[in-house]
Amino acid sequence: MLKKDTFAPRPPMGWNSWDCYGAAVNEEQLLGNAQYVADNLKEYGWEYITCDIQWYEPKAVSNFYNNFTELCMDEYSRLIPAENRFPSSADSVGFKAIADKIHAMGLKFGIHIMRGIPRQAVHQNTAIKGTDVKAREIAQGFSLCLWNTDMYGIRTCEAGQKYYDSLFELYAGWGVDFVKVDDIANTEFKPHDPYSAREEIEMIRKAIDKCGRSMVLSLSPGPAVINEAFHLSQNANMWRMTGDFWDHWDKLYGMFERCEKWAPHVKEGCWPDCDMLPLGKISKNCSCLGDRDRYTNFTPDEQKTMLTLWSVFRSPLILGGELRENRAEDLEIITNRDIIEINQYSAGNRQLLRNRSEAIWYCKDKNGNDVFALFNLSDEEREITLDLTEHGMEGTFTAEELWTKEKDTFECEIRCRVTAHGVKIYRLSPFHG
């Protein structure tokens, strides 16, 4: 049996359709962004292309959900792509044709699903593959998503496991490499037990293990329950630490506290997830926490702060913008090899200090060099100082700032001015006069 943690030995990097197309991405948009990644980003490590929620809904047009709408479904109660949005899925092809094209680009293909079984299947009492049981018998009618009406939860039973097995058998046949499962890391229908879907997580883990294909398992939404960190690490490769993250400073500011709490649980194959990177052109189909069809509200300094925090913490890096509308500055920020290498290969990552005005993170890069990230969390430019002797570092050091590539010399301390909401990240090496 393939081992789960080998599926994602480093934080996954890629693109997801949600931030720009919400529930309504189509085949042309999906493949167009995949081609952009292949042409411009693959060499830097970006590789996953994920089709987010509602790909099985013919009438989806925005970020909003159509309650109790008709979904596309096969005879075994499994959702399949809407042909009007994904024409290549016709004739029972499903996502295989799209996955084949993405694989031919040297990339990997992912999908989003909701936990459970479609309410539509339960109401029609359709079949479950490999059993004599019908959909109504495996559904938990009280187990509902509070923000999407598509699904019922699944009872923990043999037929329920066979349903999940049939789902991942289907996805393996399509060539899926990454599955984002929603309404499962934090289930709001039981406020006293937000991790109430633990048994469904285990069923999904078993189904992936049986399907014969390596699939990265990502769980949403957050905030994930930190007391369940061990169970999460036993079953998933990624799990969201937060609700949906958008391009507002208060959300980025709040992420520092979450990263501090979750840092001890970061390890190979197990990546607490800060959520997607709302960079470039987002909200193409409707206004969502900001203007429709906007470039990110984050300033250039805030964008660097976000990429740096995600990297020194070692979160997955999943882009959310319409990549084909990237400006030169958007492409530049997501192709900084030094920052990406910190995300992918650093070790010993930890927060050294955080207060209302500043935060400092430390790690070693892949060559064993000391790296310090100094964040200004305040609304005004300020000087930040770090006494290196407090961390066992004596003498003089050459320091390279990884965003600007500027070099400086520090003796016993790092002292620098940092712009409001900005960051300086230094790689230190012994000074050789």
C-alpha positions as CSV (number, residue, x, y, z in Angstrom):
1,M,0.0,0.0,0.0
2,L,1.3,3.5,-0.8
3,K,2.1,5.6,2.2
4,K,0.0,8.8,2.6
5,D,2.9,11.0,3.6
6,T,4.8,10.2,0.5
7,F,2.1,11.8,-1.6
8,A,3.1,15.3,-0.4
9,P,6.7,15.2,1.0
10,R,6.9,19.0,0.5
11,P,4.1,21.6,0.8
12,P,1.9,21.3,-2.4
13,M,2.1,24.2,-4.8
14,G,-0.5,25.1,-7.5
15,W,-3.6,26.9,-8.5
16,N,-7.3,26.6,-7.5
17,S,-10.2,28.1,-9.4
18,W,-12.2,29.4,-6.3
19,D,-10.8,32.9,-5.8
20,C,-11.3,34.0,-9.4
21,Y,-14.3,31.9,-10.6
22,G,-16.1,30.8,-7.4
23,A,-18.5,28.0,-8.2
24,A,-18.6,28.6,-11.9
25,V,-15.3,27.7,-13.5
26,N,-15.5,26.1,-16.9
27,E,-13.2,23.9,-19.1
28,E,-11.7,26.7,-21.0
29,Q,-10.8,28.7,-17.9
30,L,-9.4,25.6,-16.1
31,L,-7.2,24.6,-19.0
32,G,-6.2,28.1,-19.8
33,N,-4.8,28.6,-16.3
34,A,-3.2,25.2,-16.5
35,Q,-1.4,26.2,-19.6
36,Y,-0.2,29.4,-18.0
37,V,1.3,27.4,-15.1
38,A,3.0,25.0,-17.6
39,D,4.5,27.9,-19.5
40,N,5.4,30.3,-16.7
41,L,5.4,28.6,-13.3
42,K,6.1,24.9,-13.5
43,E,9.9,25.3,-13.4
44,Y,9.5,27.0,-10.0
45,G,7.5,24.1,-8.5
46,W,3.9,25.1,-9.1
47,E,2.1,21.9,-10.4
48,Y,-1.4,21.3,-9.1
49,I,-4.4,22.5,-11.0
50,T,-7.6,22.2,-9.0
51,C,-11.2,22.6,-10.1
52,D,-13.1,23.9,-7.1
53,I,-16.7,23.4,-5.9
54,Q,-19.9,22.9,-8.0
55,W,-18.3,21.4,-11.2
56,Y,-21.4,19.1,-11.2
57,E,-23.9,22.0,-11.3
58,P,-25.1,23.2,-14.8
59,K,-26.5,26.5,-13.5
60,A,-23.6,27.8,-11.5
61,V,-22.7,31.4,-12.5
62,S,-20.9,33.0,-9.5
63,N,-19.5,32.4,-6.0
64,F,-23.0,31.8,-4.7
65,Y,-24.8,28.5,-4.5
66,N,-28.2,27.7,-6.0
67,N,-30.1,26.0,-3.2
68,F,-31.5,22.6,-4.0
69,T,-30.6,22.9,-7.6
70,E,-30.4,19.8,-9.9
71,L,-26.9,18.3,-10.1
72,C,-25.3,16.0,-12.6
73,M,-25.1,12.4,-11.3
74,D,-24.4,8.9,-12.5
75,E,-26.5,5.8,-11.8
76,Y,-24.4,5.0,-8.7
77,S,-25.2,8.3,-6.8
78,R,-21.9,9.9,-7.8
79,L,-21.6,13.4,-9.0
80,I,-20.1,13.9,-12.5
81,P,-19.1,17.1,-14.4
82,A,-21.7,19.3,-16.0
83,E,-21.3,18.9,-19.7
84,N,-22.4,22.4,-20.5
85,R,-19.4,23.7,-18.6
86,F,-17.0,20.8,-19.3
87,P,-17.9,19.6,-22.8
88,S,-15.1,17.0,-22.9
89,S,-16.8,15.1,-20.0
90,A,-19.6,13.9,-22.3
91,D,-20.2,10.2,-23.0
92,S,-19.2,9.2,-19.4
93,V,-15.7,10.5,-19.9
94,G,-15.9,12.5,-16.7
95,F,-12.8,14.6,-16.0
96,K,-10.4,12.1,-17.7
97,A,-10.0,14.1,-20.9
98,I,-9.1,17.3,-18.9
99,A,-6.8,15.3,-16.5
100,D,-5.0,13.8,-19.5
101,K,-4.4,17.3,-21.0
102,I,-3.1,18.6,-17.7
103,H,-0.9,15.6,-17.2
104,A,0.5,16.1,-20.8
105,M,1.6,19.6,-19.6
106,G,3.6,18.0,-16.9
107,L,1.2,19.1,-14.2
108,K,-1.2,17.4,-11.7
109,F,-5.0,17.6,-11.6
110,G,-7.2,18.1,-8.6
111,I,-10.9,18.4,-7.7
112,H,-13.0,19.7,-4.9
113,I,-15.8,17.6,-3.4
114,M,-18.2,18.0,-0.5
115,R,-18.3,15.3,2.2
116,G,-21.3,12.9,2.0
117,I,-23.8,11.8,-0.6
118,P,-26.0,14.1,-2.8
119,R,-29.4,14.8,-1.3
120,Q,-30.6,14.3,-4.8
121,A,-29.4,10.7,-4.7
122,V,-31.1,10.2,-1.4
123,H,-34.4,11.6,-2.5
124,Q,-34.3,9.5,-5.7
125,N,-33.0,6.5,-3.6
126,T,-30.4,5.6,-6.3
127,A,-28.0,2.7,-6.2
128,I,-24.6,2.4,-4.4
129,K,-22.0,0.6,-6.6
130,G,-21.1,-2.9,-5.4
131,T,-24.0,-3.2,-3.0
132,D,-27.7,-4.0,-2.8
133,V,-28.1,-0.9,-0.7
134,K,-29.7,2.3,-1.8
135,A,-28.6,5.9,-1.1
136,R,-31.3,6.5,1.5
137,E,-29.9,3.8,3.7
138,I,-26.4,5.3,4.1
139,A,-27.4,9.0,4.5
140,Q,-27.4,10.8,7.8
141,G,-30.3,13.2,7.3
142,F,-29.4,15.3,10.3
143,S,-25.8,15.8,9.1
144,L,-26.0,18.9,6.9
145,C,-23.7,21.6,5.6
146,L,-25.0,24.9,6.8
147,W,-23.8,26.9,3.8
148,N,-24.5,24.4,0.9
149,T,-27.6,22.3,0.3
150,D,-26.1,19.6,-1.9
151,M,-25.2,16.8,0.5
152,Y,-26.1,14.7,3.5
153,G,-23.4,13.2,5.6
154,I,-22.8,9.4,5.4
155,R,-23.4,6.9,8.2
156,T,-20.4,4.9,9.4
157,C,-21.3,1.5,8.0
158,E,-20.1,-1.0,5.4
159,A,-22.2,0.4,2.6
160,G,-21.1,3.9,3.5
161,Q,-17.5,2.8,3.1
162,K,-18.3,1.2,-0.2
163,Y,-19.9,4.5,-1.5
164,Y,-16.7,6.4,-0.7
165,D,-14.7,3.5,-2.2
166,S,-16.7,3.9,-5.4
167,L,-16.1,7.6,-5.5
168,F,-12.3,7.3,-5.3
169,E,-12.3,4.4,-7.8
170,L,-14.1,6.8,-10.2
171,Y,-11.6,9.6,-9.4
172,A,-8.6,7.3,-9.9
173,G,-10.0,6.4,-13.3
174,W,-10.2,10.0,-14.2
175,G,-6.6,10.5,-13.2
176,V,-7.2,12.8,-10.2
177,D,-4.0,13.6,-8.1
178,F,-5.5,15.9,-5.5
179,V,-8.8,16.0,-3.7
180,K,-10.0,18.9,-1.6
181,V,-12.8,17.7,0.7
182,D,-15.0,20.4,2.1
183,D,-17.4,20.7,5.1
184,I,-15.2,18.2,7.0
185,A,-12.3,19.8,8.9
186,N,-14.8,22.0,10.8
187,T,-18.5,21.1,10.6
188,E,-20.7,23.9,11.8
189,F,-23.9,21.8,12.2
190,K,-22.5,20.6,15.6
191,P,-21.0,23.7,17.2
192,H,-20.2,21.7,20.4
193,D,-18.2,19.2,18.2
194,P,-16.7,20.9,15.1
195,Y,-14.7,17.8,14.4
196,S,-17.8,15.6,14.2
197,A,-16.9,14.3,10.8
198,R,-13.9,12.3,12.0
199,E,-15.4,9.0,10.9
200,E,-16.0,10.3,7.4
201,I,-12.4,11.5,7.3
202,E,-11.4,7.9,8.1
203,M,-13.6,6.5,5.5
204,I,-12.1,8.8,2.9
205,R,-8.6,7.9,4.0
206,K,-9.5,4.2,3.5
207,A,-11.0,4.8,0.1
208,I,-7.9,6.6,-1.1
209,D,-5.7,3.9,0.2
210,K,-7.8,1.3,-1.7
211,C,-8.0,3.2,-5.0
212,G,-4.5,2.4,-6.2
213,R,-3.6,6.0,-7.1
214,S,-1.6,8.6,-5.1
215,M,-4.0,11.4,-4.2
216,V,-3.1,14.3,-1.9
217,L,-6.0,14.8,0.6
218,S,-6.8,18.4,1.6
219,L,-9.5,19.1,4.2
220,S,-11.6,22.3,4.5
221,P,-12.9,24.6,5.9
222,G,-11.1,25.9,8.9
223,P,-10.4,26.6,11.5
224,A,-9.3,23.0,12.0
225,V,-9.4,21.8,15.6
226,I,-5.9,21.9,17.0
227,N,-6.7,19.3,19.6
228,E,-7.2,16.9,16.7
229,A,-3.9,17.5,15.1
230,F,-2.8,13.9,15.5
231,H,-5.9,12.5,13.9
232,L,-5.5,15.0,11.0
233,S,-1.9,14.1,10.5
234,Q,-2.8,10.4,10.4
235,N,-5.5,10.9,7.7
236,A,-4.8,14.0,5.6
237,N,-2.0,15.8,3.8
238,M,-3.4,19.3,4.3
239,W,-6.0,20.9,6.5
240,R,-7.2,24.4,6.7
241,M,-6.3,26.4,9.8
242,T,-8.7,29.2,9.0
243,G,-12.0,30.1,7.2
244,D,-11.8,31.5,3.7
245,F,-8.8,33.8,3.4
246,W,-9.2,37.0,1.4
247,D,-7.2,40.1,0.5
248,H,-7.7,42.1,3.7
249,W,-4.9,43.0,6.2
250,D,-6.9,41.9,9.2
251,K,-7.0,38.4,7.9
252,L,-3.3,38.4,7.2
253,Y,-2.6,39.9,10.6
254,G,-4.6,37.1,12.3
255,M,-2.7,34.4,10.4
256,F,0.4,35.1,12.5
257,E,-1.3,33.8,15.6
258,R,-2.6,30.7,13.8
259,C,0.8,29.9,12.4
260,E,2.4,30.2,15.8
261,K,-0.1,27.6,17.2
262,W,0.2,25.2,14.4
263,A,3.9,25.3,13.8
264,P,4.7,22.3,16.0
265,H,2.5,20.2,13.8
266,V,4.2,20.9,10.5
267,K,6.0,17.8,9.2
268,E,6.6,15.8,6.0
269,G,3.4,14.9,4.4
270,C,1.3,16.8,6.9
271,W,0.8,20.5,6.1
272,P,-1.5,22.9,8.1
273,D,-2.9,25.1,5.4
274,C,-3.0,28.9,5.6
275,D,-5.5,28.8,2.6
276,M,-5.2,30.2,-0.9
277,L,-3.1,33.2,-2.0
278,P,-5.5,35.9,-3.3
279,L,-3.0,37.4,-5.7
280,G,-3.5,38.9,-9.2
281,K,-7.0,39.2,-10.6
282,I,-9.7,37.7,-8.4
283,S,-13.5,37.7,-8.0
284,K,-14.2,37.5,-11.8
285,N,-17.8,36.5,-11.5
286,C,-19.1,38.6,-8.6
287,S,-18.1,40.8,-5.8
288,C,-16.7,38.7,-2.9
289,L,-15.4,40.7,0.1
290,G,-14.4,43.4,-2.4
291,D,-15.0,44.7,-5.9
292,R,-15.8,42.3,-8.7
293,D,-13.0,41.6,-11.2
294,R,-10.4,43.3,-9.0
295,Y,-6.7,43.0,-8.6
296,T,-5.8,42.0,-5.1
297,N,-6.4,44.6,-2.4
298,F,-3.1,43.6,-0.8
299,T,-0.3,46.2,-1.3
300,P,3.0,45.0,-2.7
301,D,4.5,45.0,0.8
302,E,1.5,43.0,2.1
303,Q,1.9,40.5,-0.7
304,K,5.5,39.9,0.3
305,T,4.5,39.5,3.9
306,M,1.9,36.9,3.0
307,L,4.3,34.9,0.7
308,T,7.0,35.1,3.4
309,L,4.8,34.0,6.2
310,W,3.3,31.1,4.2
311,S,6.9,30.1,3.3
312,V,8.7,30.3,6.7
313,F,5.7,28.4,8.2
314,R,5.7,26.0,5.3
315,S,2.1,26.2,4.3
316,P,0.9,24.9,0.9
317,L,1.1,27.6,-1.7
318,I,-2.1,27.6,-3.8
319,L,-2.7,30.6,-6.1
320,G,-6.2,31.9,-6.5
321,G,-6.1,34.6,-9.3
322,E,-6.8,34.4,-13.0
323,L,-3.3,33.8,-14.0
324,R,-3.7,34.9,-17.6
325,E,-4.3,38.4,-16.4
326,N,-1.2,38.6,-14.3
327,R,0.9,41.7,-14.6
328,A,4.7,41.6,-14.6
329,E,4.8,42.4,-10.9
330,D,2.4,39.5,-10.1
331,L,4.5,37.0,-12.0
332,E,7.7,38.4,-10.3
333,I,6.4,37.9,-6.8
334,I,5.4,34.2,-7.3
335,T,8.6,33.2,-9.1
336,N,11.1,34.3,-6.4
337,R,13.2,31.1,-6.2
338,D,14.7,31.9,-2.8
339,I,11.3,32.3,-1.1
340,I,9.9,29.2,-2.8
341,E,13.0,27.2,-1.6
342,I,12.3,28.4,2.0
343,N,8.8,27.0,1.6
344,Q,9.8,23.7,0.1
345,Y,13.1,22.8,1.8
346,S,13.7,24.8,5.0
347,A,13.9,23.2,8.5
348,G,13.7,24.2,12.1
349,N,10.9,26.7,11.3
350,R,9.6,28.6,14.3
351,Q,8.5,31.9,15.5
352,L,11.0,33.7,17.8
353,L,8.9,36.8,18.7
354,R,5.5,38.3,18.2
355,N,3.7,41.3,19.6
356,R,1.2,43.8,18.3
357,S,3.8,45.6,16.2
358,E,6.2,43.0,14.9
359,A,6.9,39.3,14.5
360,I,10.2,37.4,13.8
361,W,10.5,33.9,12.3
362,Y,13.5,31.7,12.0
363,C,14.5,28.7,9.9
364,K,17.5,27.1,8.1
365,D,17.6,27.0,4.4
366,K,18.3,23.8,2.4
367,N,22.1,24.5,2.7
368,G,22.0,25.0,6.5
369,N,22.2,28.8,6.4
370,D,20.3,30.7,9.1
371,V,17.3,32.7,7.8
372,F,15.4,35.4,9.8
373,A,12.2,37.0,8.6
374,L,11.3,40.3,10.4
375,F,7.7,41.4,9.9
376,N,6.3,44.9,10.6
377,L,2.7,44.4,11.8
378,S,2.1,48.0,12.5
379,D,0.6,50.7,10.3
380,E,3.8,52.8,10.2
381,E,7.4,52.2,9.1
382,R,9.5,51.1,12.0
383,E,13.0,49.9,12.9
384,I,13.2,46.2,14.0
385,T,16.2,44.9,15.9
386,L,17.1,41.2,16.6
387,D,20.0,40.4,19.0
388,L,21.7,37.5,17.3
389,T,23.7,36.7,20.4
390,E,20.5,35.7,22.2
391,H,20.2,32.9,19.6
392,G,23.8,31.7,20.0
393,M,25.2,33.6,17.0
394,E,28.4,35.6,17.6
395,G,30.5,37.7,15.2
396,T,29.9,39.3,11.9
397,F,27.6,38.0,9.2
398,T,26.9,38.7,5.5
399,A,23.1,39.0,5.0
400,E,21.2,38.8,1.7
401,E,17.7,40.1,1.7
402,L,15.7,37.5,-0.3
403,W,13.2,39.9,-1.9
404,T,15.5,42.7,-3.0
405,K,18.7,40.6,-3.3
406,E,20.5,43.4,-1.5
407,K,23.5,42.5,0.7
408,D,24.4,43.9,4.0
409,T,26.7,43.1,7.0
410,F,25.5,42.6,10.5
411,E,27.5,42.3,13.7
412,C,25.8,40.5,16.6
413,E,22.5,41.9,15.6
414,I,20.1,42.6,12.7
415,R,18.9,46.1,12.6
416,C,16.7,47.3,9.7
417,R,13.8,49.6,8.8
418,V,10.7,47.8,7.6
419,T,7.8,49.4,5.8
420,A,4.3,49.3,7.2
421,H,2.8,45.7,6.8
422,G,6.1,44.8,5.2
423,V,8.9,42.3,5.8
424,K,12.7,41.8,5.5
425,I,13.9,38.2,5.2
426,Y,17.7,37.7,5.5
427,R,19.8,34.7,4.7
428,L,23.0,34.9,6.9
429,S,26.4,33.5,6.2
430,P,29.7,34.0,8.0
431,F,31.5,37.2,6.9
432,H,34.8,36.7,5.2
433,G,36.1,40.2,4.9
